[in-house]
Amino acid sequence: MDEADECSATERVQRAIRDEIIDGTRPGGSRIVEATEAARFSVSRIPVRKAIRGLIHEGLVDRLPRHGGLVHVLSRTDVADIAELHSAFDRLAVRQAAVRRTDADLRRFRADVEDARRAVAADDTEQLRRAGLAFRTHSYESTRNPILLEIHAALLSRTRRMFALADPALTTPLPFYERFERAFADGDPDAAETTMVELAESSRAARHARVLRALDDDAFDLSLTAPEAETPPLHGEDRYAPEHVMVHDRLQRQIIDGLRAPGSVLSERLLAEEFGVSRIPVGEAIEMLTREGLATSGSSRVASRVRGLRDEERDDLFDVGAAMDVLATRLAAQRPLPRELAALKEKLVAEHRVVPGDTKNLVETIFDFRTQIYAMCGNRLLGEVNRLIEGRMRLLVSEAPLASVVLRGHRLLYEAIASRDTRLAELVYRDVFTRADRRGQILANAPRDDGQ
Protein backbone atom coordinates (compact mmCIF):
# COMPACT_ATOMS: atom_id res chain seq x y z
CA MET A 1 0.00 0.00 0.00
CA ASP A 2 1.52 3.35 -1.06
CA GLU A 3 1.37 6.49 1.07
CA ALA A 4 -1.77 7.92 -0.60
CA ASP A 5 -3.68 4.65 -0.22
CA GLU A 6 -2.59 4.38 3.41
CA CYS A 7 -3.81 7.92 4.16
CA SER A 8 -7.12 7.16 2.46
CA ALA A 9 -7.55 3.97 4.48
CA THR A 10 -6.67 5.79 7.70
CA GLU A 11 -9.23 8.52 7.03
CA ARG A 12 -11.91 5.94 6.17
CA VAL A 13 -11.35 3.94 9.36
CA GLN A 14 -11.09 7.05 11.53
CA ARG A 15 -14.26 8.59 10.08
CA ALA A 16 -16.27 5.37 10.54
CA ILE A 17 -15.21 4.82 14.15
CA ARG A 18 -15.67 8.53 14.93
CA ASP A 19 -19.26 8.45 13.66
CA GLU A 20 -19.99 5.31 15.70
CA ILE A 21 -18.70 6.94 18.87
CA ILE A 22 -20.66 10.15 18.28
CA ASP A 23 -23.96 8.40 17.52
CA GLY A 24 -23.53 6.03 20.46
CA THR A 25 -23.03 2.83 18.47
CA ARG A 26 -19.73 2.44 20.29
CA PRO A 27 -20.46 3.39 23.91
CA GLY A 28 -17.92 4.85 26.28
CA GLY A 29 -15.64 2.22 27.75
CA SER A 30 -15.72 -0.15 24.76
CA ARG A 31 -12.36 -1.33 23.51
CA ILE A 32 -10.93 -0.77 20.03
CA VAL A 33 -8.55 -3.57 19.00
CA GLU A 34 -6.22 -3.09 16.04
CA ALA A 35 -6.46 -6.63 14.69
CA THR A 36 -10.26 -6.69 14.92
CA GLU A 37 -10.67 -3.35 13.14
CA ALA A 38 -8.11 -4.26 10.47
CA ALA A 39 -10.13 -7.39 9.61
CA ARG A 40 -13.40 -5.45 9.70
CA PHE A 41 -12.22 -2.76 7.27
CA SER A 42 -10.02 -5.10 5.19
CA VAL A 43 -6.88 -3.06 5.76
CA SER A 44 -3.55 -3.64 7.45
CA ARG A 45 -3.00 -2.72 11.08
CA ILE A 46 -0.95 0.40 10.20
CA PRO A 47 -3.88 2.62 9.04
CA VAL A 48 -5.95 1.35 11.99
CA ARG A 49 -3.15 2.30 14.37
CA LYS A 50 -2.96 5.77 12.82
CA ALA A 51 -6.75 6.12 12.98
CA ILE A 52 -6.74 5.25 16.69
CA ARG A 53 -3.98 7.79 17.27
CA GLY A 54 -6.05 10.42 15.46
CA LEU A 55 -9.12 9.61 17.57
CA ILE A 56 -6.99 9.95 20.70
CA HIS A 57 -6.02 13.46 19.58
CA GLU A 58 -9.71 14.23 18.97
CA GLY A 59 -10.50 13.28 22.57
CA LEU A 60 -12.80 10.42 21.60
CA VAL A 61 -10.47 7.56 22.55
CA ASP A 62 -8.11 6.97 25.48
CA ARG A 63 -4.74 5.38 24.77
CA LEU A 64 -4.19 1.77 25.78
CA PRO A 65 -0.86 -0.08 25.71
CA ARG A 66 -0.16 -2.64 23.00
CA HIS A 67 -1.74 -0.82 20.09
CA GLY A 68 -5.32 -0.32 21.15
CA GLY A 69 -7.72 2.24 22.50
CA LEU A 70 -10.70 2.64 24.78
CA VAL A 71 -13.68 4.83 23.84
CA HIS A 72 -13.57 7.78 26.21
CA VAL A 73 -16.43 7.89 28.71
CA LEU A 74 -18.04 11.31 28.30
CA SER A 75 -18.51 12.56 31.86
CA ARG A 76 -20.43 15.49 33.27
CA THR A 77 -17.11 17.21 33.84
CA ASP A 78 -16.20 16.77 30.16
CA VAL A 79 -19.46 18.44 29.12
CA ALA A 80 -18.86 21.32 31.53
CA ASP A 81 -15.29 21.75 30.23
CA ILE A 82 -16.46 21.89 26.61
CA ALA A 83 -19.23 24.37 27.44
CA GLU A 84 -16.76 26.66 29.23
CA LEU A 85 -14.45 26.67 26.23
CA HIS A 86 -17.32 27.44 23.90
CA SER A 87 -18.20 30.41 26.10
CA ALA A 88 -14.82 31.96 25.28
CA PHE A 89 -14.09 30.86 21.72
CA ASP A 90 -17.61 31.19 20.31
CA ARG A 91 -17.88 34.81 21.47
CA LEU A 92 -14.58 35.68 19.81
CA ALA A 93 -15.59 33.76 16.66
CA VAL A 94 -18.92 35.53 16.12
CA ARG A 95 -17.35 38.95 16.78
CA GLN A 96 -14.70 38.33 14.15
CA ALA A 97 -17.22 36.72 11.78
CA ALA A 98 -19.39 39.84 11.91
CA VAL A 99 -16.42 41.96 10.81
CA ARG A 100 -14.60 39.62 8.42
CA ARG A 101 -17.44 37.76 6.66
CA THR A 102 -17.74 37.97 2.90
CA ASP A 103 -20.85 37.95 0.71
CA ALA A 104 -20.23 34.25 0.08
CA ASP A 105 -20.21 33.67 3.86
CA LEU A 106 -23.54 35.47 4.18
CA ARG A 107 -25.05 33.20 1.54
CA ARG A 108 -23.88 30.15 3.49
CA PHE A 109 -25.34 31.55 6.71
CA ARG A 110 -28.69 32.14 5.02
CA ALA A 111 -28.70 28.61 3.61
CA ASP A 112 -27.95 27.19 7.07
CA VAL A 113 -30.76 29.21 8.65
CA GLU A 114 -33.15 28.07 5.92
CA ASP A 115 -32.15 24.45 6.60
CA ALA A 116 -32.92 25.05 10.28
CA ARG A 117 -36.34 26.52 9.42
CA ARG A 118 -37.23 23.48 7.31
CA ALA A 119 -36.07 21.18 10.11
CA VAL A 120 -38.26 22.98 12.65
CA ALA A 121 -41.26 22.85 10.30
CA ALA A 122 -40.75 19.12 9.77
CA ASP A 123 -40.01 18.51 13.46
CA ASP A 124 -36.74 16.88 12.32
CA THR A 125 -34.45 17.20 15.33
CA GLU A 126 -31.52 15.47 13.64
CA GLN A 127 -31.61 17.84 10.69
CA LEU A 128 -31.85 20.81 13.07
CA ARG A 129 -28.76 19.56 14.88
CA ARG A 130 -26.86 19.23 11.58
CA ALA A 131 -27.92 22.72 10.51
CA GLY A 132 -26.73 24.13 13.83
CA LEU A 133 -23.34 22.45 13.55
CA ALA A 134 -22.99 23.70 9.96
CA PHE A 135 -23.86 27.26 11.02
CA ARG A 136 -21.31 27.08 13.83
CA THR A 137 -18.58 25.74 11.52
CA HIS A 138 -19.30 28.39 8.89
CA SER A 139 -19.11 31.09 11.57
CA TYR A 140 -15.62 29.94 12.52
CA GLU A 141 -14.52 29.63 8.89
CA SER A 142 -15.66 33.17 8.13
CA THR A 143 -13.28 34.57 10.78
CA ARG A 144 -10.29 33.68 8.55
CA ASN A 145 -8.52 33.15 11.88
CA PRO A 146 -6.22 30.11 11.51
CA ILE A 147 -5.70 29.76 15.27
CA LEU A 148 -9.44 29.72 15.97
CA LEU A 149 -9.92 27.20 13.17
CA GLU A 150 -7.27 24.93 14.68
CA ILE A 151 -9.08 25.01 18.01
CA HIS A 152 -12.46 24.49 16.35
CA ALA A 153 -11.08 21.41 14.56
CA ALA A 154 -9.52 20.09 17.79
CA LEU A 155 -12.84 20.39 19.64
CA LEU A 156 -15.22 19.47 16.81
CA SER A 157 -15.60 15.75 17.51
CA ARG A 158 -16.21 16.35 21.22
CA THR A 159 -18.64 19.14 20.35
CA ARG A 160 -20.57 16.86 18.00
CA ARG A 161 -20.68 14.15 20.65
CA MET A 162 -21.98 16.61 23.26
CA PHE A 163 -24.63 17.97 20.87
CA ALA A 164 -25.75 14.42 20.06
CA LEU A 165 -26.61 13.96 23.74
CA ALA A 166 -28.59 17.20 23.95
CA ASP A 167 -32.37 17.07 24.34
CA PRO A 168 -33.76 19.05 21.36
CA ALA A 169 -37.16 19.32 23.05
CA LEU A 170 -35.61 21.71 25.59
CA THR A 171 -33.94 24.11 23.15
CA THR A 172 -35.19 26.52 20.48
CA PRO A 173 -32.03 27.60 18.62
CA LEU A 174 -33.66 28.89 15.40
CA PRO A 175 -34.39 32.44 16.72
CA PHE A 176 -30.73 32.74 17.73
CA TYR A 177 -29.53 31.64 14.26
CA GLU A 178 -31.80 34.29 12.70
CA ARG A 179 -30.34 36.95 15.00
CA PHE A 180 -26.79 35.86 14.12
CA GLU A 181 -27.66 36.13 10.43
CA ARG A 182 -28.86 39.73 10.92
CA ALA A 183 -25.81 40.67 13.02
CA PHE A 184 -23.44 39.24 10.40
CA ALA A 185 -25.33 40.99 7.58
CA ASP A 186 -25.14 44.29 9.50
CA GLY A 187 -21.46 43.80 10.39
CA ASP A 188 -22.38 44.24 14.07
CA PRO A 189 -19.92 42.37 16.36
CA ASP A 190 -21.62 43.60 19.55
CA ALA A 191 -25.01 42.20 18.49
CA ALA A 192 -23.36 38.93 17.48
CA GLU A 193 -21.62 38.58 20.85
CA THR A 194 -24.81 39.46 22.78
CA THR A 195 -26.68 36.79 20.85
CA MET A 196 -23.97 34.23 21.64
CA VAL A 197 -24.10 35.06 25.35
CA GLU A 198 -27.87 34.58 25.36
CA LEU A 199 -27.63 31.34 23.37
CA ALA A 200 -25.11 29.99 25.88
CA GLU A 201 -27.45 30.90 28.73
CA SER A 202 -30.34 29.19 26.94
CA SER A 203 -28.25 26.03 26.50
CA ARG A 204 -27.28 26.13 30.17
CA ALA A 205 -30.94 26.45 31.18
CA ALA A 206 -31.77 23.48 28.95
CA ARG A 207 -29.15 21.35 30.71
CA HIS A 208 -30.64 22.33 34.07
CA ALA A 209 -34.14 21.47 32.83
CA ARG A 210 -32.94 18.10 31.64
CA VAL A 211 -31.52 17.25 35.06
CA LEU A 212 -34.66 18.41 36.89
CA ARG A 213 -36.90 16.50 34.51
CA ALA A 214 -34.81 13.38 35.06
CA LEU A 215 -35.47 13.63 38.81
CA ASP A 216 -39.17 13.01 38.09
CA ASP A 217 -38.43 10.09 35.78
CA ASP A 218 -39.03 6.72 37.43
CA ALA A 219 -36.38 5.24 35.16
CA PHE A 220 -33.75 7.72 36.29
CA ASP A 221 -30.45 5.89 36.75
CA LEU A 222 -29.20 6.61 40.26
CA SER A 223 -25.78 5.29 39.30
CA LEU A 224 -25.20 8.70 37.69
CA THR A 225 -24.49 10.00 41.18
CA ALA A 226 -21.48 7.69 41.51
CA PRO A 227 -18.04 9.32 41.45
CA GLU A 228 -16.64 9.80 37.97
CA ALA A 229 -13.63 7.81 36.86
CA GLU A 230 -10.31 9.52 37.38
CA THR A 231 -9.02 11.04 34.16
CA PRO A 232 -5.50 10.26 32.95
CA PRO A 233 -2.78 12.81 33.78
CA LEU A 234 -2.15 15.72 31.45
CA HIS A 235 0.96 15.79 29.31
CA GLY A 236 3.73 17.01 31.57
CA GLU A 237 2.25 15.39 34.68
CA ASP A 238 3.54 11.89 34.00
CA ARG A 239 6.22 10.85 36.42
CA TYR A 240 7.87 8.84 33.67
CA ALA A 241 7.07 10.55 30.38
CA PRO A 242 6.90 8.40 27.20
CA GLU A 243 9.78 8.73 24.77
CA HIS A 244 7.77 10.79 22.25
CA VAL A 245 6.87 13.31 24.98
CA MET A 246 10.51 13.70 26.02
CA VAL A 247 11.61 14.16 22.40
CA HIS A 248 8.81 16.68 21.82
CA ASP A 249 9.66 18.70 24.93
CA ARG A 250 13.34 18.96 24.00
CA LEU A 251 12.59 19.91 20.39
CA GLN A 252 10.00 22.47 21.48
CA ARG A 253 12.47 24.07 23.88
CA GLN A 254 15.14 24.25 21.17
CA ILE A 255 12.70 25.91 18.75
CA ILE A 256 11.52 28.46 21.32
CA ASP A 257 15.10 29.25 22.34
CA GLY A 258 16.08 29.77 18.70
CA LEU A 259 18.47 26.81 18.58
CA ARG A 260 16.44 25.38 15.70
CA ALA A 261 15.59 28.27 13.39
CA PRO A 262 12.54 28.48 11.11
CA GLY A 263 13.16 26.35 8.02
CA SER A 264 15.47 23.87 9.79
CA VAL A 265 14.90 20.29 8.69
CA LEU A 266 13.42 17.84 11.23
CA SER A 267 14.78 14.51 10.01
CA GLU A 268 13.34 11.48 11.82
CA ARG A 269 16.52 9.49 11.17
CA LEU A 270 18.92 12.16 12.42
CA LEU A 271 16.77 13.07 15.42
CA ALA A 272 16.46 9.41 16.39
CA GLU A 273 20.26 9.20 16.43
CA GLU A 274 20.56 12.49 18.34
CA PHE A 275 18.12 11.48 21.10
CA GLY A 276 19.00 7.79 21.20
CA VAL A 277 15.50 6.52 20.40
CA SER A 278 13.76 4.80 17.49
CA ARG A 279 12.11 6.77 14.68
CA ILE A 280 8.59 6.01 15.94
CA PRO A 281 8.65 8.36 18.99
CA VAL A 282 10.42 10.99 16.87
CA GLY A 283 7.62 10.80 14.31
CA GLU A 284 5.00 11.20 17.05
CA ALA A 285 6.92 14.15 18.51
CA ILE A 286 7.01 15.88 15.11
CA GLU A 287 3.26 15.26 14.76
CA MET A 288 2.74 17.03 18.09
CA LEU A 289 4.88 19.98 16.97
CA THR A 290 2.90 20.16 13.73
CA ARG A 291 -0.40 20.36 15.63
CA GLU A 292 1.12 23.10 17.79
CA GLY A 293 2.09 25.14 14.73
CA LEU A 294 5.83 24.82 15.38
CA ALA A 295 6.59 22.47 12.46
CA THR A 296 5.37 21.87 8.92
CA SER A 297 3.81 18.54 8.04
CA GLY A 298 6.18 16.16 6.29
CA SER A 299 5.82 13.04 4.16
CA SER A 300 7.97 10.24 2.81
CA ARG A 301 9.22 12.65 0.11
CA VAL A 302 9.26 16.00 1.96
CA ALA A 303 10.89 16.48 5.35
CA SER A 304 9.17 18.37 8.17
CA ARG A 305 10.69 21.73 8.99
CA VAL A 306 10.64 24.15 11.90
CA ARG A 307 7.90 26.73 11.46
CA GLY A 308 8.02 30.26 12.87
CA LEU A 309 5.34 32.92 13.34
CA ARG A 310 3.98 34.54 10.21
CA ASP A 311 2.96 38.17 10.21
CA GLU A 312 -0.63 37.41 9.29
CA GLU A 313 -1.22 35.07 12.25
CA ARG A 314 0.18 37.21 15.07
CA ASP A 315 -2.92 39.31 15.72
CA ASP A 316 -5.14 36.23 15.66
CA LEU A 317 -2.79 34.35 17.98
CA PHE A 318 -2.84 37.26 20.43
CA ASP A 319 -6.66 37.42 20.38
CA VAL A 320 -7.11 33.69 20.95
CA GLY A 321 -4.47 33.58 23.69
CA ALA A 322 -6.10 36.52 25.47
CA ALA A 323 -9.57 34.90 25.30
CA MET A 324 -8.15 31.70 26.80
CA ASP A 325 -6.23 33.53 29.52
CA VAL A 326 -9.31 35.54 30.54
CA LEU A 327 -11.34 32.34 30.86
CA ALA A 328 -8.59 30.56 32.83
CA THR A 329 -8.16 33.56 35.15
CA ARG A 330 -11.88 33.85 35.82
CA LEU A 331 -12.19 30.12 36.57
CA ALA A 332 -9.09 30.13 38.78
CA ALA A 333 -10.57 32.94 40.89
CA GLN A 334 -13.83 31.13 41.62
CA ARG A 335 -12.66 29.22 44.69
CA PRO A 336 -8.90 28.66 44.85
CA LEU A 337 -7.52 26.17 47.33
CA PRO A 338 -4.91 27.35 49.87
CA ARG A 339 -2.23 25.10 48.37
CA GLU A 340 -3.01 26.46 44.90
CA LEU A 341 -2.65 30.05 46.10
CA ALA A 342 0.61 29.16 47.82
CA ALA A 343 1.95 27.68 44.57
CA LEU A 344 0.83 30.77 42.62
CA LYS A 345 2.58 33.03 45.12
CA GLU A 346 5.77 30.99 44.71
CA LYS A 347 5.62 31.61 40.95
CA LEU A 348 5.10 35.33 41.60
CA VAL A 349 8.11 35.51 43.93
CA ALA A 350 10.22 33.66 41.34
CA GLU A 351 9.31 36.28 38.73
CA HIS A 352 10.50 39.11 40.97
CA ARG A 353 13.81 37.34 41.59
CA VAL A 354 14.77 37.29 37.92
CA VAL A 355 17.77 39.48 37.20
CA PRO A 356 16.74 42.59 35.19
CA GLY A 357 17.50 42.08 31.52
CA ASP A 358 17.43 38.27 31.73
CA THR A 359 14.64 37.95 29.15
CA LYS A 360 14.90 34.19 28.70
CA ASN A 361 14.40 33.38 32.39
CA LEU A 362 11.74 36.07 32.76
CA VAL A 363 9.67 34.52 29.95
CA GLU A 364 10.09 31.13 31.63
CA THR A 365 8.82 32.39 34.99
CA ILE A 366 5.98 34.33 33.32
CA PHE A 367 4.74 31.12 31.72
CA ASP A 368 5.23 29.21 34.98
CA PHE A 369 2.78 31.68 36.56
CA ARG A 370 0.40 31.27 33.62
CA THR A 371 0.67 27.46 33.80
CA GLN A 372 -0.28 27.55 37.48
CA ILE A 373 -3.40 29.59 36.70
CA TYR A 374 -4.40 27.01 34.08
CA ALA A 375 -3.82 24.24 36.64
CA MET A 376 -6.11 26.06 39.09
CA CYS A 377 -8.94 26.68 36.64
CA GLY A 378 -10.27 23.11 36.93
CA ASN A 379 -10.82 22.69 33.18
CA ARG A 380 -8.56 19.97 31.80
CA LEU A 381 -9.71 20.55 28.23
CA LEU A 382 -8.60 24.19 28.44
CA GLY A 383 -5.14 22.94 29.37
CA GLU A 384 -5.19 20.60 26.39
CA VAL A 385 -6.15 23.39 23.99
CA ASN A 386 -3.54 25.65 25.57
CA ARG A 387 -0.84 23.18 24.54
CA LEU A 388 -1.82 23.77 20.90
CA ILE A 389 -0.78 27.43 21.11
CA GLU A 390 1.56 27.79 24.10
CA GLY A 391 4.73 27.27 22.04
CA ARG A 392 3.68 30.01 19.64
CA MET A 393 2.63 32.25 22.53
CA ARG A 394 6.14 31.90 23.96
CA LEU A 395 7.59 32.92 20.61
CA LEU A 396 5.20 35.86 20.46
CA VAL A 397 6.36 37.37 23.77
CA SER A 398 9.96 36.14 23.77
CA GLU A 399 11.40 39.56 22.89
CA ALA A 400 8.70 41.94 24.11
CA PRO A 401 9.99 44.57 26.62
CA LEU A 402 7.18 44.06 29.13
CA ALA A 403 9.02 43.05 32.31
CA SER A 404 7.64 45.76 34.61
CA VAL A 405 4.14 45.48 33.15
CA VAL A 406 3.99 41.71 33.60
CA LEU A 407 5.37 41.78 37.14
CA ARG A 408 2.86 44.39 38.23
CA GLY A 409 0.02 42.69 36.35
CA HIS A 410 0.71 39.28 37.86
CA ARG A 411 0.84 40.78 41.36
CA LEU A 412 -2.60 42.34 40.82
CA LEU A 413 -3.91 39.11 39.31
CA TYR A 414 -2.72 37.17 42.35
CA GLU A 415 -4.53 39.58 44.67
CA ALA A 416 -7.76 39.33 42.64
CA ILE A 417 -7.63 35.53 42.56
CA ALA A 418 -6.84 35.34 46.29
CA SER A 419 -9.89 37.57 46.89
CA ARG A 420 -12.08 35.19 44.82
CA ASP A 421 -13.14 38.18 42.76
CA THR A 422 -13.70 36.77 39.28
CA ARG A 423 -14.80 40.07 37.78
CA LEU A 424 -11.79 41.94 39.13
CA ALA A 425 -9.45 39.19 37.90
CA GLU A 426 -10.87 39.55 34.38
CA LEU A 427 -10.68 43.35 34.48
CA VAL A 428 -7.06 43.27 35.68
CA TYR A 429 -6.06 40.90 32.91
CA ARG A 430 -7.76 42.91 30.20
CA ASP A 431 -6.41 46.26 31.45
CA VAL A 432 -2.85 45.11 31.96
CA PHE A 433 -2.29 42.72 29.07
CA THR A 434 -4.71 43.55 26.23
CA ARG A 435 -4.55 47.34 26.04
CA ALA A 436 -3.68 48.63 22.58
CA ASP A 437 -0.23 49.88 23.63
CA ARG A 438 0.69 46.55 25.29
CA ARG A 439 -0.57 44.62 22.28
CA GLY A 440 1.45 46.86 19.98
CA GLN A 441 4.65 46.26 21.97
CA ILE A 442 4.22 42.48 21.87
CA LEU A 443 3.41 42.27 18.17
CA ALA A 444 6.13 44.74 17.17
CA ASN A 445 8.85 42.78 18.95
CA ALA A 446 7.79 39.22 18.10
CA PRO A 447 10.43 37.31 16.08
CA ARG A 448 9.58 37.27 12.38
CA ASP A 449 9.40 34.41 9.90
CA ASP A 450 8.07 35.98 6.72
CA GLY A 451 9.71 33.50 4.35
CA GLN A 452 7.77 30.39 5.32
Secondary structure, DSSP 8 states (H G I E B T S, - for coil): --HHHHHHHHHHHHHHHHHHHHTTSS-TT-EEEHHHHHHHHTS-HHHHHHHHHHHHHTTSEEEETTTEEEE----HHHHHHHHHHHHHHHHHHHHHHHHH--HHHHHHHHHHHHHHHHHHHTT-HHHHHHHHHHHHHHHHHTTT-HHHHHHHHHHHHHHHHHHHHS-GGG---HHHHHHHHHHHHHT-HHHHHHHHHHHHHHHHHHHHHHHHHHHT-TT--GGGGS--------TT--SS--HHHHHHHHHHHHHHTTSS-TT-EE-HHHHHHHHTS-HHHHHHHHHHHHHTTSB----SSS-EEB----HHHHHHHHHHHHHHHHHHHHHHTSS--HHHHHHHHHHHHHHHTS-TT-HHHHHHHHHHHHHHHHHHS--HHHHHHHHHHHHHHHHHHTT---HHHHHHHHHHHHHHHHTT-HHHHHHHHHHHHSSHHHHHHHHHHS---TT-
